Amino acid sequence: MPLEFESLSHGKIAFGFFNIETDMILLNQHFLFAEDFCHHISKAARANEKVFKTSWEVYSFQNREDIGNLMGAIHGIDHSGFIGEVYKLYPFPRRQEDFKQNPEGFQTRSVMESIIKKYVSKTSITFEIDQKSEQIVVGEYLFDKFSFHELIRYIWLGGLPRWKEDVRPDYVLSMKKMIEGSSNSLFYNLVFK
């Protein structure tokens, strides 16, 4: 489930997986796939520039009603909006012990894209890491190094429920390898636990 993370620009914001059967994640109103997130982070870890800047393709919602009601969808009482439609297809598990992030959730990508495209189109947001200031920009959100590490660690762990049977997708393992070999100071001391 998404958790609250501290940003320098907007205070606490939501980030994370919102359904265990998909690898789609949210950053407040922006949605993207964890696989894409990991590729972006891996690319940044390989970069040698003091300031690395690129853009991410994301689905950005302007209207909160279009996103839907996560808690209502989890409890099966509100299937409105994008999240509601996702929970119609992939309901919350009946047994608590089945609440684990599926490492094969990337296989639902085409289904998720067909649903989200009913609500929004892809757009580009800025991603910038600055080694001197130790600040990271993702869209309109500004993070310090510590909060940035927390976002990465969240994906590594598989969010709140953790990865099912502690198995991670290859793209998550690859991201960790890139970070561990990075000469970019913004990735120093990132603890994978």
MIDRENNU-646621 format. One line per 8 residues: number of its first residue (from 1); for each residue x, y, z of N, C-alpha, C, O. Coordinates in nm, 3 decimals, m for minus. Layout:
N
NUM = X Y Z X Y Z X Y Z X Y Z ~ ...;
***
This chain:
193
1 = 0.083 m0.118 0.000 0.000 0.000 0.000 0.088 0.124 0.000 0.199 0.121 0.052 ~ 0.038 0.234 m0.058 0.117 0.357 m0.055 0.138 0.403 0.089 0.051 0.385 0.175 ~ 0.251 0.463 0.113 0.283 0.520 0.243 0.310 0.669 0.224 0.323 0.717 0.112 ~ 0.317 0.740 0.335 0.351 0.882 0.330 0.501 0.898 0.339 0.568 0.836 0.422 ~ 0.554 0.983 0.252 0.696 1.016 0.251 0.710 1.167 0.256 0.626 1.241 0.205 ~ 0.816 1.210 0.319 0.838 1.354 0.339 0.906 1.415 0.216 1.011 1.368 0.172 ~ 0.844 1.518 0.163 0.906 1.596 0.055 0.945 1.731 0.111 0.886 1.778 0.209 ~ 1.044 1.794 0.051 1.084 1.929 0.094 0.986 2.034 0.044 0.971 2.140 0.105;
9 = 0.919 2.004 m0.066 0.832 2.102 m0.131 0.686 2.097 m0.088 0.620 2.200 m0.084 ~ 0.634 1.978 m0.055 0.491 1.962 m0.031 0.459 1.891 0.100 0.344 1.853 0.123 ~ 0.557 1.873 0.185 0.533 1.798 0.308 0.513 1.652 0.277 0.579 1.598 0.188 ~ 0.423 1.586 0.348 0.400 1.443 0.329 0.318 1.417 0.202 0.215 1.480 0.178 ~ 0.368 1.323 0.122 0.296 1.284 0.001 0.291 1.132 m0.008 0.375 1.063 0.050 ~ 0.193 1.081 m0.080 0.175 0.936 m0.095 0.266 0.884 m0.205 0.283 0.946 m0.310 ~ 0.323 0.766 m0.179 0.406 0.699 m0.277 0.393 0.549 m0.258 0.393 0.500 m0.145 ~ 0.381 0.474 m0.368 0.390 0.330 m0.357 0.290 0.251 m0.440 0.211 0.306 m0.517;
17 = 0.298 0.121 m0.420 0.205 0.028 m0.484 0.066 0.049 m0.425 0.052 0.078 m0.306 ~ m0.036 0.033 m0.506 m0.173 0.048 m0.455 m0.256 m0.079 m0.476 m0.370 m0.086 m0.430 ~ m0.200 m0.179 m0.544 m0.267 m0.306 m0.564 m0.159 m0.413 m0.580 m0.061 m0.392 m0.652 ~ m0.175 m0.526 m0.513 m0.069 m0.628 m0.511 m0.053 m0.703 m0.643 0.048 m0.771 m0.661 ~ m0.148 m0.693 m0.733 m0.140 m0.769 m0.858 m0.084 m0.689 m0.975 m0.082 m0.737 m1.088 ~ m0.038 m0.568 m0.949 0.023 m0.486 m1.053 0.149 m0.422 m0.998 0.162 m0.404 m0.877 ~ 0.242 m0.389 m1.086 0.361 m0.318 m1.041 0.349 m0.167 m1.064 0.448 m0.095 m1.061 ~ 0.226 m0.120 m1.086 0.207 0.023 m1.100 0.217 0.088 m0.962 0.168 0.034 m0.863;
25 = 0.282 0.204 m0.960 0.296 0.279 m0.836 0.243 0.420 m0.857 0.224 0.465 m0.969 ~ 0.218 0.487 m0.746 0.176 0.625 m0.754 0.271 0.714 m0.675 0.331 0.672 m0.576 ~ 0.283 0.836 m0.722 0.351 0.943 m0.651 0.250 1.056 m0.648 0.243 1.140 m0.738 ~ 0.171 1.055 m0.540 0.057 1.145 m0.526 m0.038 1.129 m0.645 m0.113 1.032 m0.650 ~ m0.038 1.223 m0.739 m0.130 1.214 m0.853 m0.065 1.155 m0.978 m0.133 1.137 m1.079 ~ 0.065 1.125 m0.973 0.136 1.067 m1.087 0.141 0.915 m1.072 0.166 0.863 m0.963 ~ 0.117 0.844 m1.181 0.120 0.699 m1.182 0.221 0.652 m1.286 0.226 0.706 m1.397 ~ 0.301 0.553 m1.250 0.396 0.492 m1.342 0.421 0.349 m1.295 0.376 0.310 m1.187;
33 = 0.491 0.274 m1.374 0.519 0.136 m1.338 0.650 0.128 m1.262 0.745 0.201 m1.291 ~ 0.655 0.038 m1.164 0.777 0.021 m1.083 0.894 m0.018 m1.173 1.008 0.021 m1.147 ~ 0.867 m0.092 m1.278 0.973 m0.129 m1.371 1.036 m0.004 m1.432 1.158 0.005 m1.443 ~ 0.952 0.092 m1.473 1.003 0.217 m1.530 1.078 0.297 m1.424 1.185 0.353 m1.451 ~ 1.023 0.304 m1.303 1.089 0.373 m1.193 1.230 0.316 m1.172 1.326 0.392 m1.161 ~ 1.241 0.186 m1.168 1.371 0.121 m1.146 1.468 0.149 m1.260 1.587 0.170 m1.237 ~ 1.419 0.151 m1.383 1.505 0.183 m1.497 1.554 0.328 m1.488 1.671 0.356 m1.517 ~ 1.467 0.420 m1.449 1.507 0.560 m1.433 1.613 0.575 m1.324 1.712 0.646 m1.341;
41 = 1.592 0.507 m1.213 1.688 0.514 m1.103 1.821 0.452 m1.144 1.927 0.505 m1.112 ~ 1.816 0.340 m1.215 1.938 0.275 m1.264 2.015 0.368 m1.358 2.138 0.377 m1.349 ~ 1.944 0.435 m1.446 2.008 0.527 m1.540 2.075 0.643 m1.464 2.186 0.683 m1.497 ~ 2.009 0.695 m1.364 2.066 0.803 m1.282 2.188 0.754 m1.205 2.285 0.828 m1.189 ~ 2.184 0.631 m1.157 2.297 0.575 m1.083 2.420 0.558 m1.173 2.533 0.567 m1.125 ~ 2.398 0.534 m1.302 2.508 0.519 m1.397 2.567 0.654 m1.439 2.682 0.661 m1.482 ~ 2.489 0.761 m1.426 2.532 0.893 m1.474 2.644 0.950 m1.387 2.644 0.935 m1.265 ~ 2.740 1.013 m1.452 2.853 1.072 m1.380 2.839 1.222 m1.359 2.919 1.281 m1.287;
49 = 2.740 1.284 m1.420 2.723 1.428 m1.410 2.690 1.470 m1.267 2.626 1.397 m1.192 ~ 2.736 1.590 m1.231 2.703 1.646 m1.098 2.554 1.677 m1.090 2.491 1.664 m0.985 ~ 2.498 1.719 m1.205 2.353 1.739 m1.216 2.305 1.651 m1.330 2.345 1.669 m1.445 ~ 2.219 1.556 m1.297 2.162 1.468 m1.399 2.015 1.504 m1.414 1.940 1.506 m1.317 ~ 1.975 1.533 m1.538 1.837 1.575 m1.562 1.781 1.500 m1.681 1.846 1.487 m1.785 ~ 1.659 1.451 m1.664 1.589 1.382 m1.772 1.439 1.399 m1.748 1.398 1.476 m1.661 ~ 1.358 1.328 m1.823 1.214 1.333 m1.800 1.160 1.191 m1.787 1.216 1.096 m1.842 ~ 1.051 1.180 m1.715 0.982 1.052 m1.698 0.846 1.063 m1.765 0.779 1.166 m1.755;
57 = 0.804 0.956 m1.831 0.669 0.947 m1.885 0.580 0.890 m1.774 0.606 0.780 m1.724 ~ 0.477 0.963 m1.737 0.386 0.920 m1.631 0.243 0.951 m1.673 0.218 1.022 m1.770 ~ 0.150 0.895 m1.598 0.008 0.929 m1.612 m0.024 1.022 m1.496 m0.017 0.982 m1.380 ~ m0.061 1.146 m1.528 m0.087 1.245 m1.423 m0.234 1.282 m1.419 m0.292 1.325 m1.519 ~ m0.293 1.265 m1.302 m0.433 1.300 m1.282 m0.445 1.443 m1.233 m0.370 1.487 m1.147 ~ m0.540 1.515 m1.289 m0.572 1.650 m1.241 m0.691 1.647 m1.147 m0.706 1.733 m1.061 ~ m0.776 1.546 m1.164 m0.901 1.537 m1.090 m0.895 1.418 m0.993 m0.883 1.304 m1.036 ~ m0.903 1.445 m0.864 m0.894 1.340 m0.761 m1.005 1.235 m0.776 m0.982 1.117 m0.747;
65 = m1.124 1.275 m0.821 m1.233 1.179 m0.838 m1.199 1.074 m0.943 m1.241 0.959 m0.933 ~ m1.123 1.114 m1.045 m1.083 1.019 m1.148 m0.985 0.915 m1.095 m0.981 0.803 m1.145 ~ m0.907 0.951 m0.994 m0.815 0.854 m0.933 m0.895 0.746 m0.862 m0.864 0.627 m0.876 ~ m0.996 0.785 m0.787 m1.077 0.688 m0.713 m1.045 0.689 m0.565 m0.962 0.767 m0.518 ~ m1.112 0.603 m0.493 m1.103 0.595 m0.347 m1.034 0.465 m0.309 m1.096 0.358 m0.314 ~ m0.907 0.472 m0.272 m0.831 0.351 m0.243 m0.892 0.270 m0.130 m0.911 0.150 m0.146 ~ m0.923 0.332 m0.020 m0.978 0.256 0.093 m1.115 0.198 0.061 m1.146 0.085 0.100 ~ m1.197 0.274 m0.011 m1.327 0.222 m0.053 m1.312 0.104 m0.147 m1.389 0.007 m0.140;
73 = m1.213 0.111 m0.238 m1.189 0.002 m0.332 m1.137 m0.122 m0.259 m1.179 m0.234 m0.288 ~ m1.046 m0.102 m0.164 m0.992 m0.214 m0.086 m1.104 m0.289 m0.014 m1.106 m0.412 m0.010 ~ m1.198 m0.213 0.043 m1.309 m0.274 0.118 m1.425 m0.318 0.028 m1.524 m0.372 0.076 ~ m1.411 m0.295 m0.104 m1.511 m0.341 m0.198 m1.640 m0.261 m0.197 m1.743 m0.310 m0.243 ~ m1.636 m0.137 m0.146 m1.758 m0.058 m0.137 m1.761 0.062 m0.232 m1.864 0.126 m0.247 ~ m1.646 0.091 m0.296 m1.641 0.204 m0.389 m1.547 0.168 m0.504 m1.425 0.167 m0.489 ~ m1.606 0.139 m0.618 m1.528 0.103 m0.735 m1.527 0.214 m0.838 m1.522 0.188 m0.959 ~ m1.532 0.337 m0.792 m1.529 0.450 m0.884 m1.385 0.484 m0.920 m1.292 0.448 m0.848;
81 = m1.368 0.552 m1.032 m1.237 0.599 m1.073 m1.143 0.487 m1.115 m1.179 0.369 m1.119 ~ m1.021 0.528 m1.147 m0.920 0.435 m1.194 m0.891 0.324 m1.093 m0.894 0.206 m1.127 ~ m0.864 0.362 m0.969 m0.832 0.262 m0.867 m0.949 0.167 m0.844 m0.929 0.047 m0.823 ~ m1.070 0.219 m0.847 m1.188 0.134 m0.832 m1.197 0.028 m0.941 m1.228 m0.088 m0.914 ~ m1.169 0.069 m1.066 m1.171 m0.027 m1.176 m1.064 m0.135 m1.158 m1.087 m0.252 m1.189 ~ m0.947 m0.094 m1.108 m0.840 m0.192 m1.085 m0.884 m0.294 m0.981 m0.859 m0.414 m0.997 ~ m0.948 m0.248 m0.874 m0.991 m0.340 m0.769 m1.109 m0.427 m0.809 m1.132 m0.532 m0.748 ~ m1.185 m0.387 m0.911 m1.288 m0.477 m0.965 m1.221 m0.599 m1.027 m1.268 m0.711 m1.009;
89 = m1.110 m0.578 m1.098 m1.037 m0.687 m1.163 m0.950 m0.765 m1.064 m0.941 m0.888 m1.071 ~ m0.888 m0.692 m0.973 m0.793 m0.753 m0.879 m0.832 m0.713 m0.737 m0.770 m0.623 m0.678 ~ m0.934 m0.778 m0.680 m0.980 m0.739 m0.546 m0.877 m0.769 m0.438 m0.786 m0.851 m0.454 ~ m0.895 m0.700 m0.328 m0.809 m0.722 m0.211 m0.825 m0.867 m0.166 m0.938 m0.917 m0.164 ~ m0.717 m0.934 m0.130 m0.729 m1.076 m0.091 m0.815 m1.095 0.034 m0.817 m1.010 0.123 ~ m0.885 m1.206 0.038 m0.972 m1.236 0.153 m0.891 m1.268 0.278 m0.928 m1.232 0.389 ~ m0.779 m1.339 0.258 m0.696 m1.378 0.372 m0.577 m1.283 0.387 m0.509 m1.253 0.289 ~ m0.554 m1.235 0.507 m0.447 m1.140 0.534 m0.311 m1.194 0.490 m0.227 m1.119 0.441;
97 = m0.288 m1.325 0.508 m0.159 m1.384 0.471 m0.134 m1.382 0.320 m0.021 m1.402 0.276 ~ m0.238 m1.357 0.240 m0.222 m1.347 0.094 m0.190 m1.204 0.049 m0.172 m1.179 m0.070 ~ m0.185 m1.113 0.144 m0.156 m0.972 0.114 m0.004 m0.954 0.099 0.065 m0.912 0.192 ~ 0.046 m0.986 m0.020 0.188 m0.975 m0.055 0.198 m0.921 m0.197 0.117 m0.955 m0.283 ~ 0.298 m0.838 m0.221 0.318 m0.779 m0.353 0.365 m0.887 m0.450 0.466 m0.953 m0.425 ~ 0.294 m0.903 m0.560 0.323 m1.006 m0.659 0.445 m0.966 m0.743 0.440 m0.864 m0.812 ~ 0.554 m1.042 m0.738 0.673 m1.008 m0.817 0.651 m1.022 m0.967 0.734 m0.977 m1.047 ~ 0.540 m1.083 m1.007 0.506 m1.094 m1.149 0.397 m0.993 m1.188 0.333 m1.008 m1.292;
105 = 0.378 m0.892 m1.105 0.278 m0.789 m1.132 0.302 m0.713 m1.261 0.209 m0.655 m1.317 ~ 0.427 m0.712 m1.309 0.458 m0.646 m1.436 0.381 m0.708 m1.553 0.365 m0.645 m1.657 ~ 0.334 m0.831 m1.536 0.260 m0.899 m1.643 0.121 m0.839 m1.665 0.057 m0.868 m1.766 ~ 0.073 m0.758 m1.573 m0.058 m0.693 m1.588 m0.048 m0.557 m1.657 m0.147 m0.484 m1.667 ~ 0.071 m0.522 m1.703 0.094 m0.388 m1.757 m0.004 m0.349 m1.867 m0.062 m0.240 m1.862 ~ m0.025 m0.434 m1.965 m0.115 m0.397 m2.075 m0.258 m0.376 m2.026 m0.328 m0.288 m2.075 ~ m0.301 m0.455 m1.930 m0.435 m0.438 m1.871 m0.443 m0.304 m1.799 m0.539 m0.229 m1.815 ~ m0.341 m0.274 m1.721 m0.339 m0.149 m1.645 m0.336 m0.029 m1.738 m0.404 0.071 m1.714;
113 = m0.258 m0.038 m1.845 m0.252 0.073 m1.941 m0.387 0.094 m2.008 m0.427 0.208 m2.031 ~ m0.457 m0.013 m2.040 m0.588 0.003 m2.105 m0.689 0.069 m2.010 m0.776 0.143 m2.055 ~ m0.678 0.041 m1.882 m0.769 0.104 m1.785 m0.733 0.251 m1.764 m0.821 0.337 m1.772 ~ m0.607 0.279 m1.738 m0.570 0.416 m1.703 m0.588 0.513 m1.820 m0.615 0.631 m1.800 ~ m0.574 0.461 m1.943 m0.591 0.547 m2.061 m0.735 0.596 m2.078 m0.759 0.688 m2.155 ~ m0.829 0.535 m2.008 m0.967 0.584 m2.009 m0.977 0.717 m1.934 m1.070 0.795 m1.955 ~ m0.881 0.742 m1.846 m0.887 0.858 m1.757 m0.787 0.968 m1.793 m0.820 1.086 m1.787 ~ m0.664 0.929 m1.829 m0.560 1.028 m1.856 m0.465 0.976 m1.964 m0.458 0.856 m1.991;
121 = m0.393 1.069 m2.023 m0.288 1.036 m2.119 m0.152 1.052 m2.051 m0.140 1.114 m1.946 ~ m0.051 0.995 m2.113 0.085 1.011 m2.060 0.129 1.155 m2.074 0.089 1.227 m2.166 ~ 0.211 1.195 m1.981 0.274 1.326 m1.985 0.416 1.312 m1.933 0.452 1.209 m1.876 ~ 0.497 1.412 m1.953 0.635 1.409 m1.907 0.651 1.496 m1.783 0.596 1.605 m1.775 ~ 0.728 1.444 m1.687 0.766 1.524 m1.571 0.919 1.522 m1.560 0.985 1.430 m1.607 ~ 0.972 1.624 m1.498 1.116 1.636 m1.481 1.167 1.546 m1.371 1.103 1.529 m1.267 ~ 1.283 1.487 m1.395 1.357 1.414 m1.292 1.498 1.471 m1.292 1.567 1.468 m1.394 ~ 1.540 1.522 m1.178 1.672 1.585 m1.169 1.736 1.549 m1.036 1.673 1.560 m0.930;
129 = 1.861 1.508 m1.042 1.935 1.485 m0.919 2.059 1.575 m0.920 2.131 1.581 m1.019 ~ 2.080 1.643 m0.810 2.189 1.739 m0.797 2.278 1.695 m0.682 2.239 1.703 m0.566 ~ 2.399 1.649 m0.715 2.488 1.598 m0.612 2.534 1.707 m0.514 2.552 1.680 m0.395 ~ 2.552 1.828 m0.563 2.602 1.935 m0.476 2.499 1.973 m0.369 2.532 1.982 m0.251 ~ 2.375 1.995 m0.411 2.270 2.035 m0.316 2.210 1.915 m0.244 2.140 1.930 m0.144 ~ 2.240 1.795 m0.295 2.182 1.670 m0.244 2.029 1.675 m0.245 1.963 1.633 m0.150 ~ 1.976 1.728 m0.356 1.832 1.735 m0.373 1.791 1.666 m0.502 1.866 1.661 m0.599 ~ 1.670 1.614 m0.499 1.615 1.539 m0.612 1.479 1.598 m0.646 1.396 1.620 m0.558;
137 = 1.457 1.622 m0.773 1.328 1.674 m0.821 1.259 1.564 m0.901 1.317 1.505 m0.992 ~ 1.134 1.537 m0.865 1.049 1.446 m0.943 0.919 1.522 m0.967 0.837 1.537 m0.876 ~ 0.901 1.569 m1.091 0.784 1.653 m1.120 0.791 1.779 m1.037 0.892 1.849 m1.039 ~ 0.686 1.808 m0.966 0.683 1.927 m0.881 0.734 1.900 m0.740 0.734 1.990 m0.656 ~ 0.776 1.779 m0.713 0.817 1.741 m0.578 0.968 1.744 m0.562 1.043 1.699 m0.648 ~ 1.011 1.799 m0.450 1.153 1.811 m0.417 1.181 1.723 m0.295 1.111 1.730 m0.195 ~ 1.285 1.640 m0.306 1.322 1.549 m0.199 1.467 1.570 m0.158 1.551 1.610 m0.239 ~ 1.496 1.544 m0.032 1.634 1.538 0.011 1.685 1.395 m0.009 1.608 1.306 m0.045;
145 = 1.814 1.375 0.013 1.876 1.245 m0.010 1.810 1.135 0.075 1.787 1.025 0.026 ~ 1.780 1.165 0.201 1.722 1.065 0.289 1.586 1.018 0.237 1.561 0.897 0.230 ~ 1.498 1.111 0.202 1.364 1.074 0.152 1.374 1.001 0.018 1.297 0.908 m0.007 ~ 1.468 1.042 m0.066 1.492 0.975 m0.194 1.531 0.829 m0.169 1.481 0.739 m0.238 ~ 1.618 0.806 m0.073 1.656 0.669 m0.038 1.536 0.589 0.012 1.524 0.470 m0.017 ~ 1.448 0.654 0.086 1.329 0.586 0.137 1.237 0.539 0.024 1.180 0.431 0.031 ~ 1.224 0.621 m0.080 1.142 0.581 m0.196 1.200 0.457 m0.262 1.128 0.363 m0.294 ~ 1.331 0.458 m0.282 1.398 0.344 m0.345 1.387 0.220 m0.256 1.358 0.111 m0.305;
153 = 1.409 0.237 m0.127 1.402 0.124 m0.034 1.261 0.064 m0.033 1.245 m0.058 m0.024 ~ 1.159 0.149 m0.042 1.021 0.102 m0.046 1.002 0.004 m0.163 0.944 m0.104 m0.145 ~ 1.051 0.041 m0.282 1.039 m0.047 m0.399 1.121 m0.173 m0.378 1.075 m0.282 m0.412 ~ 1.239 m0.161 m0.323 1.324 m0.277 m0.296 1.252 m0.378 m0.206 1.257 m0.498 m0.230 ~ 1.186 m0.328 m0.103 1.119 m0.414 m0.006 0.987 m0.472 m0.059 0.941 m0.575 m0.009 ~ 0.927 m0.407 m0.158 0.796 m0.450 m0.206 0.684 m0.382 m0.132 0.574 m0.436 m0.119 ~ 0.711 m0.261 m0.084 0.609 m0.182 m0.017 0.572 m0.235 0.119 0.650 m0.307 0.183 ~ 0.454 m0.198 0.164 0.404 m0.237 0.296 0.384 m0.387 0.309 0.420 m0.444 0.412;
161 = 0.327 m0.455 0.209 0.309 m0.599 0.230 0.437 m0.679 0.208 0.445 m0.794 0.253 ~ 0.536 m0.623 0.142 0.662 m0.687 0.104 0.639 m0.781 m0.015 0.526 m0.822 m0.044 ~ 0.748 m0.814 m0.084 0.739 m0.904 m0.200 0.699 m1.043 m0.154 0.747 m1.094 m0.053 ~ 0.612 m1.103 m0.229 0.566 m1.240 m0.203 0.686 m1.336 m0.202 0.765 m1.339 m0.296 ~ 0.696 m1.412 m0.095 0.804 m1.509 m0.075 0.942 m1.445 m0.088 1.040 m1.513 m0.118 ~ 0.949 m1.314 m0.066 1.074 m1.238 m0.071 1.143 m1.249 m0.208 1.265 m1.240 m0.217 ~ 1.063 m1.268 m0.314 1.114 m1.275 m0.450 1.092 m1.140 m0.517 0.980 m1.087 m0.518 ~ 1.199 m1.084 m0.573 1.191 m0.954 m0.638 1.200 m0.971 m0.790 1.266 m1.062 m0.838;
169 = 1.134 m0.883 m0.865 1.148 m0.886 m1.011 1.293 m0.854 m1.049 1.365 m0.789 m0.974 ~ 1.334 m0.900 m1.166 1.471 m0.876 m1.213 1.504 m0.727 m1.219 1.617 m0.688 m1.189 ~ 1.407 m0.643 m1.258 1.436 m0.501 m1.269 1.469 m0.437 m1.134 1.543 m0.339 m1.128 ~ 1.415 m0.492 m1.026 1.447 m0.442 m0.892 1.589 m0.485 m0.854 1.665 m0.407 m0.797 ~ 1.623 m0.609 m0.884 1.758 m0.659 m0.856 1.863 m0.582 m0.937 1.971 m0.551 m0.887 ~ 1.830 m0.552 m1.061 1.921 m0.476 m1.147 1.941 m0.335 m1.093 2.053 m0.283 m1.094 ~ 1.834 m0.272 m1.046 1.845 m0.137 m0.988 1.941 m0.139 m0.870 2.027 m0.052 m0.858 ~ 1.926 m0.237 m0.782 2.014 m0.247 m0.665 2.159 m0.259 m0.708 2.247 m0.194 m0.651;
177 = 2.185 m0.342 m0.807 2.322 m0.362 m0.856 2.379 m0.230 m0.910 2.494 m0.197 m0.884 ~ 2.299 m0.157 m0.985 2.345 m0.028 m1.041 2.374 0.072 m0.929 2.474 0.144 m0.934 ~ 2.289 0.076 m0.830 2.308 0.169 m0.718 2.434 0.133 m0.640 2.512 0.221 m0.603 ~ 2.454 0.006 m0.615 2.572 m0.037 m0.538 2.703 m0.006 m0.611 2.806 0.012 m0.547 ~ 2.699 0.000 m0.744 2.819 0.032 m0.821 2.829 0.178 m0.861 2.919 0.215 m0.937 ~ 2.738 0.260 m0.812 2.732 0.400 m0.855 2.841 0.486 m0.790 2.877 0.467 m0.674 ~ 2.893 0.581 m0.869 2.986 0.680 m0.816 2.914 0.811 m0.784 2.977 0.909 m0.745 ~ 2.782 0.812 m0.801 2.703 0.931 m0.772 2.678 0.938 m0.621 2.623 0.844 m0.563;
185 = 2.718 1.048 m0.559 2.710 1.060 m0.412 2.567 1.052 m0.359 2.547 1.022 m0.241 ~ 2.470 1.079 m0.443 2.331 1.071 m0.396 2.286 0.928 m0.369 2.182 0.906 m0.308 ~ 2.364 0.832 m0.414 2.331 0.691 m0.387 2.418 0.630 m0.277 2.398 0.514 m0.239 ~ 2.514 0.708 m0.226 2.599 0.657 m0.118 2.517 0.630 0.006 2.423 0.703 0.038 ~ 2.554 0.526 0.076 2.495 0.489 0.206 2.347 0.452 0.197 2.275 0.458 0.297 ~ 2.300 0.413 0.079 2.162 0.365 0.067 2.160 0.221 0.118 2.225 0.134 0.060 ~ 2.087 0.197 0.224 2.083 0.067 0.288 1.962 m0.011 0.238 1.849 0.035 0.250 ~ 1.988 m0.128 0.183 1.880 m0.215 0.135 1.849 m0.317 0.244 1.919 m0.418 0.257;
193 = 1.747 m0.292 0.322 1.708 m0.385 0.429 1.560 m0.415 0.418 1.507 m0.492 0.498;
***
